[in-house]
Amino acid sequence: MSRRGVLDAVVVGAGVVGTAAALGLARQGLQVALVEGREPSSWRHDVPDLRVFAVAPDNIALLERLGVWEAILSARAQPYRNMRVWDAAGGGELVFDADRLGRRELGWIVENGLLIDRLWKAALGAGVELHCPDKLIAREVSEDGRSEVLTLASGERLRARLVVAADGADSPLRQMAGIDAPRHEYGQRGLVGFIRHSRSHQSTCWQRFLPGGPLAFLPFADADDGSPRSSIVWSLPDKDAERLLAVDDDAFLAELARAFDGPLGELTGVSRRAAFPLRRQLAATQLSGRMVLVGDAAHAVHPLAGQGVNLGLRDINALLATLSQSGPRDGARRDDDVGASHRLKRWNRQRRSDAAVSAYAFEAINRVFSNDAVVPTLMRGHLLGLAGRTPSMTRALWRHAAGL
Ligand SMILES: Cc1cc2nc3c(=O)[nH]c(=O)nc-3n(C[C@H](O)[C@H](O)[C@H](O)COP(=O)(O)OP(=O)(O)OC[C@H]3O[C@@H](n4cnc5c(N)ncnc54)[C@H](O)[C@@H]3O)c2cc1C
């Protein structure tokens, strides 16, 4: 079946990044289709999504502009006002404090499922044409070179000026385009779950570096029984992650308490746990003809700085800014070509460079800190302490993480 007319954009993949892209493009008056292989399960207040993100201020501003932040905030979002980072081998501590940085909060902890749910509803309300469940299976350039033709598993063929590949780390679109994306496996997994504890989390993100990898506690809304609760991301060697997924809750909590050794009091309960593989993967380019790669399709980074989804949303923020520079849209008939590659080249250079700097910086930090050799062990507490005692350095680190 062939679709009539040419769409402005087709977004493939309705994770957080793809759905934000479809919504943002539709809000600019473009005709947009969104293709997703899996029907998302609706978000439920009583079953928090294990995958949570620390969303940085620039991306909260994006969600505000997209008109979804209020709906997310009224459902559940936890502000964090402090971050404390220290090393298990001792030394100083790096502290980010909202008051000292002149902010109400440093960012917000939000569930993946809630973000997708509210973005998805807003996208449908903004007129995005949804193809779900359906899968992209082939991509070709039209004969006149002015559009791309995407074939879906249902037999539908979509033509568009711009294709946004938001189809995740194994991106079929990236592979079809032959874009190289070397992958480096860290041999670590991110173990996630919710932990109840006896003392308040004080709206603070806590991160302790251990020889096996960093352990982070991110503040979350109180549990139904009123206990303070945090979400953890524990980066561990593969075999330790497997073992800790398999042990019973009491054994898990005992090991977690030893590893954290932090100020949250007794660890009193744990939810279901899951783990995801940690890798660095950078696509050689984020632009191929009329197609842009965004989110995990373009880059996967170590979660130690909580930047994974933030980098993906920054791809969208920059894309929307680039396209809006081409003039106001009337939403009806436009002759300008949103997918023309000359428009997107600068976007590609900037986004590729931001992703590469982040990926290699996090990797260097992970190498120095997930290590029990003598020299790095002696260095790192000292480095954290030095950064923590130098306000200009703290401020510069914070501004980079916050996307300001
Ligand atoms: C289990 C797990 C837990 C994680 N936990 C954390 C965490 O705690 N903190 C953190 O910061 N990061 C976490 N991450 C990483 C984070 O989830 C990603 O950085 C972020 O979700 C990337 O979003 P995305 O929209 O780019 O891609 P994705 O969320 O991967 O979305 C890609 C979408 O594309 C769809 N798709 C793929 N192929 C096709 C096709 N051919 N046709 C149609 N649709 C297609 C998929 O169904 C999927 O919905 C986790 C990752 C995983 C896998």
The ligand as an SDF file (V2000), in Angstrom:
LIG
                    3D

 53 58  0  0  0  0  0  0  0  0999 V2000
   16.9510   -2.1890   30.4690 C   0  0  0  0  0  0  0  0  0  0  0  0
   17.5330   -0.8010   30.3680 C   0  0  0  0  0  0  0  0  0  0  0  0
   17.5840    0.0010   31.4990 C   0  0  0  0  0  0  0  0  0  0  0  0
   18.1190    1.2870   31.4250 C   0  0  0  0  0  0  0  0  0  0  0  0
   18.1730    2.0220   32.5530 N   0  0  0  0  0  0  0  0  0  0  0  0
   18.7090    3.2560   32.5080 C   0  0  0  0  0  0  0  0  0  0  0  0
   18.7910    4.0380   33.6870 C   0  0  0  0  0  0  0  0  0  0  0  0
   18.4130    3.6180   34.7960 O   0  0  0  0  0  0  0  0  0  0  0  0
   19.3010    5.3100   33.5810 N   0  0  0  0  0  0  0  0  0  0  0  0
   19.7340    5.8070   32.3760 C   0  0  0  0  0  0  0  0  0  0  0  0
   20.1740    6.9770   32.2950 O   0  0  0  0  0  0  0  0  0  0  0  0
   19.6800    5.0760   31.2420 N   0  0  0  0  0  0  0  0  0  0  0  0
   19.1880    3.8240   31.2850 C   0  0  0  0  0  0  0  0  0  0  0  0
   19.1670    3.0820   30.1500 N   0  0  0  0  0  0  0  0  0  0  0  0
   19.5720    3.7120   28.8810 C   0  0  0  0  0  0  0  0  0  0  0  0
   18.3860    4.5570   28.3860 C   0  0  0  0  0  0  0  0  0  0  0  0
   17.2210    3.7840   28.4970 O   0  0  0  0  0  0  0  0  0  0  0  0
   18.5770    5.0200   26.9470 C   0  0  0  0  0  0  0  0  0  0  0  0
   19.7020    5.9040   26.8600 O   0  0  0  0  0  0  0  0  0  0  0  0
   17.3560    5.7800   26.4260 C   0  0  0  0  0  0  0  0  0  0  0  0
   16.1650    5.0720   26.7010 O   0  0  0  0  0  0  0  0  0  0  0  0
   17.4850    5.9640   24.9300 C   0  0  0  0  0  0  0  0  0  0  0  0
   16.2410    6.2910   24.3710 O   0  0  0  0  0  0  0  0  0  0  0  0
   15.9790    6.1410   22.8290 P   0  0  0  0  0  0  0  0  0  0  0  0
   14.5920    6.7180   22.6290 O   0  0  0  0  0  0  0  0  0  0  0  0
   17.1080    6.7030   22.0460 O   0  0  0  0  0  0  0  0  0  0  0  0
   15.9950    4.5790   22.4840 O   0  0  0  0  0  0  0  0  0  0  0  0
   15.0750    3.3940   23.0000 P   0  0  0  0  0  0  0  0  0  0  0  0
   14.4530    3.6990   24.3240 O   0  0  0  0  0  0  0  0  0  0  0  0
   15.8980    2.1520   22.8880 O   0  0  0  0  0  0  0  0  0  0  0  0
   13.8850    3.3490   21.9220 O   0  0  0  0  0  0  0  0  0  0  0  0
   14.0420    2.8070   20.6290 C   0  0  0  0  0  0  0  0  0  0  0  0
   12.6640    2.3990   20.1100 C   0  0  0  0  0  0  0  0  0  0  0  0
   12.7510    2.0220   18.7320 O   0  0  0  0  0  0  0  0  0  0  0  0
   11.8870    0.9420   18.4790 C   0  0  0  0  0  0  0  0  0  0  0  0
   12.3510    0.2640   17.2570 N   0  0  0  0  0  0  0  0  0  0  0  0
   13.5350   -0.3650   17.0550 C   0  0  0  0  0  0  0  0  0  0  0  0
   13.5890   -0.8500   15.7980 N   0  0  0  0  0  0  0  0  0  0  0  0
   12.4240   -0.5090   15.1910 C   0  0  0  0  0  0  0  0  0  0  0  0
   11.9000   -0.7250   13.8680 C   0  0  0  0  0  0  0  0  0  0  0  0
   12.5810   -1.4020   12.9160 N   0  0  0  0  0  0  0  0  0  0  0  0
   10.6680   -0.2410   13.5730 N   0  0  0  0  0  0  0  0  0  0  0  0
    9.9510    0.4340   14.5210 C   0  0  0  0  0  0  0  0  0  0  0  0
   10.4140    0.6750   15.7790 N   0  0  0  0  0  0  0  0  0  0  0  0
   11.6280    0.1980   16.1020 C   0  0  0  0  0  0  0  0  0  0  0  0
   12.0050    0.0980   19.7470 C   0  0  0  0  0  0  0  0  0  0  0  0
   10.8590   -0.7540   19.9040 O   0  0  0  0  0  0  0  0  0  0  0  0
   12.0830    1.1680   20.8380 C   0  0  0  0  0  0  0  0  0  0  0  0
   10.8290    1.5110   21.3810 O   0  0  0  0  0  0  0  0  0  0  0  0
   18.6360    1.7960   30.1910 C   0  0  0  0  0  0  0  0  0  0  0  0
   18.5830    0.9900   29.0460 C   0  0  0  0  0  0  0  0  0  0  0  0
   18.0530   -0.2940   29.1120 C   0  0  0  0  0  0  0  0  0  0  0  0
   18.0180   -1.1520   27.8490 C   0  0  0  0  0  0  0  0  0  0  0  0
  1  2  1  0
  2  3  1  0
  2 52  2  0
  3  4  2  0
  4  5  1  0
  4 50  1  0
  5  6  2  0
  6  7  1  0
  6 13  1  0
  7  8  2  0
  7  9  1  0
  9 10  1  0
 10 11  2  0
 10 12  1  0
 12 13  2  0
 13 14  1  0
 14 15  1  0
 14 50  1  0
 15 16  1  0
 16 17  1  0
 16 18  1  0
 18 19  1  0
 18 20  1  0
 20 21  1  0
 20 22  1  0
 22 23  1  0
 23 24  1  0
 24 25  2  0
 24 26  1  0
 24 27  1  0
 27 28  1  0
 28 29  2  0
 28 30  1  0
 28 31  1  0
 31 32  1  0
 32 33  1  0
 33 34  1  0
 33 48  1  0
 34 35  1  0
 35 36  1  0
 35 46  1  0
 36 37  1  0
 36 45  1  0
 37 38  2  0
 38 39  1  0
 39 40  1  0
 39 45  2  0
 40 41  1  0
 40 42  2  0
 42 43  1  0
 43 44  2  0
 44 45  1  0
 46 47  1  0
 46 48  1  0
 48 49  1  0
 50 51  2  0
 51 52  1  0
 52 53  1  0
M  END
$$$$
